[in-house]
Amino acid sequence: MLPPLSADGYADRSAPFSSWQTFGSYVGETDCNAAIARFQFGINSQIGSISHAAIPSEAGAVEMMSAKCFAANDPRLANREISE
C-alpha cells in the first residue's frame, strides 16, 4: 500500500493506514516485499533517491519509496476495502 502525500510533497507515513492507497494484491508478504523492492530499484535506477515530490509527476515515486505490505485482514485497515 502507498501512503498519501503531505501538503509539502512528502510521504505521510503517520497517516492512518485506512487512508493509504492499495497498489496491488500479492500471494503473500514475500511476494509483496519483492514487488516493492523491484519498483524501488527501478525508481532508484531512473531518478535516484527521492523523498520529496517537487512536481506532481514525482508523487508516485515518492509514495512507492514508502510503500508497505499489509494483509487484507489487517485490523489497522478498518473501514477500508482492499481489492483482492
C-alpha positions as a Markdown table, in Angstrom:
| # | Residue | x | y | z |
|---|---|---|---|---|
| 1 | Met | 0.0 | 0.0 | 0.0 |
| 2 | Leu | 1.1 | 3.6 | -0.7 |
| 3 | Pro | 0.9 | 6.4 | 1.9 |
| 4 | Pro | -0.8 | 9.6 | 0.9 |
| 5 | Leu | 1.4 | 12.7 | 0.3 |
| 6 | Ser | 1.5 | 15.6 | 2.8 |
| 7 | Ala | 0.8 | 19.1 | 1.5 |
| 8 | Asp | 4.6 | 19.7 | 1.2 |
| 9 | Gly | 5.1 | 16.6 | -1.1 |
| 10 | Tyr | 6.5 | 14.1 | 1.4 |
| 11 | Ala | 5.0 | 10.6 | 2.1 |
| 12 | Asp | 2.8 | 10.9 | 5.1 |
| 13 | Arg | 3.8 | 7.8 | 6.9 |
| 14 | Ser | 1.9 | 8.9 | 10.0 |
| 15 | Ala | -1.4 | 9.0 | 8.1 |
| 16 | Pro | -4.0 | 6.4 | 9.3 |
| 17 | Phe | -3.5 | 3.2 | 7.3 |
| 18 | Ser | -7.1 | 3.4 | 6.3 |
| 19 | Ser | -6.1 | 6.4 | 4.1 |
| 20 | Trp | -3.3 | 4.6 | 2.3 |
| 21 | Gln | -3.9 | 3.5 | -1.4 |
| 22 | Thr | -3.9 | -0.1 | -2.5 |
| 23 | Phe | -1.3 | -0.7 | -5.1 |
| 24 | Gly | -1.6 | -4.4 | -5.7 |
| 25 | Ser | -2.5 | -7.8 | -4.3 |
| 26 | Tyr | 0.1 | -10.5 | -3.8 |
| 27 | Val | 0.1 | -14.1 | -2.7 |
| 28 | Gly | 2.0 | -13.3 | 0.5 |
| 29 | Glu | 4.3 | -10.9 | 2.3 |
| 30 | Thr | 7.4 | -12.3 | 0.5 |
| 31 | Asp | 5.9 | -11.6 | -2.9 |
| 32 | Cys | 4.7 | -8.2 | -1.9 |
| 33 | Asn | 8.1 | -7.2 | -0.5 |
| 34 | Ala | 9.8 | -8.4 | -3.6 |
| 35 | Ala | 7.4 | -6.3 | -5.8 |
| 36 | Ile | 8.1 | -3.2 | -3.7 |
| 37 | Ala | 11.9 | -3.9 | -4.0 |
| 38 | Arg | 11.6 | -4.2 | -7.8 |
| 39 | Phe | 9.7 | -0.9 | -8.1 |
| 40 | Gln | 12.0 | 0.9 | -5.7 |
| 41 | Phe | 15.0 | -0.4 | -7.6 |
| 42 | Gly | 13.5 | 0.9 | -10.8 |
| 43 | Ile | 12.9 | 4.3 | -9.3 |
| 44 | Asn | 16.4 | 4.5 | -8.0 |
| 45 | Ser | 17.8 | 3.5 | -11.4 |
| 46 | Gln | 15.7 | 6.1 | -13.2 |
| 47 | Ile | 15.7 | 9.1 | -11.0 |
| 48 | Gly | 17.8 | 8.2 | -7.9 |
| 49 | Ser | 16.9 | 8.6 | -4.3 |
| 50 | Ile | 13.7 | 10.6 | -3.9 |
| 51 | Ser | 11.8 | 11.5 | -0.7 |
| 52 | His | 10.0 | 14.7 | -1.8 |
| 53 | Ala | 7.7 | 15.3 | -4.7 |
| 54 | Ala | 8.7 | 18.7 | -6.0 |
| 55 | Ile | 6.4 | 18.4 | -9.0 |
| 56 | Pro | 3.2 | 16.3 | -9.4 |
| 57 | Ser | 4.8 | 13.7 | -11.7 |
| 58 | Glu | 7.1 | 12.7 | -8.8 |
| 59 | Ala | 4.3 | 11.8 | -6.5 |
| 60 | Gly | 4.1 | 8.1 | -7.4 |
| 61 | Ala | 7.8 | 7.7 | -7.0 |
| 62 | Val | 7.7 | 9.3 | -3.5 |
| 63 | Glu | 4.7 | 7.1 | -2.5 |
| 64 | Met | 6.4 | 3.9 | -3.7 |
| 65 | Met | 9.6 | 4.6 | -1.8 |
| 66 | Ser | 7.4 | 4.4 | 1.4 |
| 67 | Ala | 5.2 | 1.5 | 0.3 |
| 68 | Lys | 4.3 | -1.2 | 2.9 |
| 69 | Cys | 2.8 | -4.6 | 2.7 |
| 70 | Phe | -0.4 | -5.3 | 4.6 |
| 71 | Ala | -2.6 | -8.4 | 4.9 |
| 72 | Ala | -6.1 | -7.8 | 3.6 |
| 73 | Asn | -7.5 | -8.7 | 7.0 |
| 74 | Asp | -5.1 | -6.4 | 8.9 |
| 75 | Pro | -7.2 | -4.6 | 11.6 |
| 76 | Arg | -5.3 | -1.4 | 11.1 |
| 77 | Leu | -7.1 | -1.1 | 7.8 |
| 78 | Ala | -10.5 | -1.0 | 9.4 |
| 79 | Asn | -13.2 | 0.9 | 7.4 |
| 80 | Arg | -11.3 | 0.4 | 4.2 |
| 81 | Glu | -12.0 | -2.1 | 1.4 |
| 82 | Ile | -8.9 | -3.7 | -0.1 |
| 83 | Ser | -9.1 | -5.0 | -3.6 |
| 84 | Glu | -8.0 | -8.6 | -4.0 |
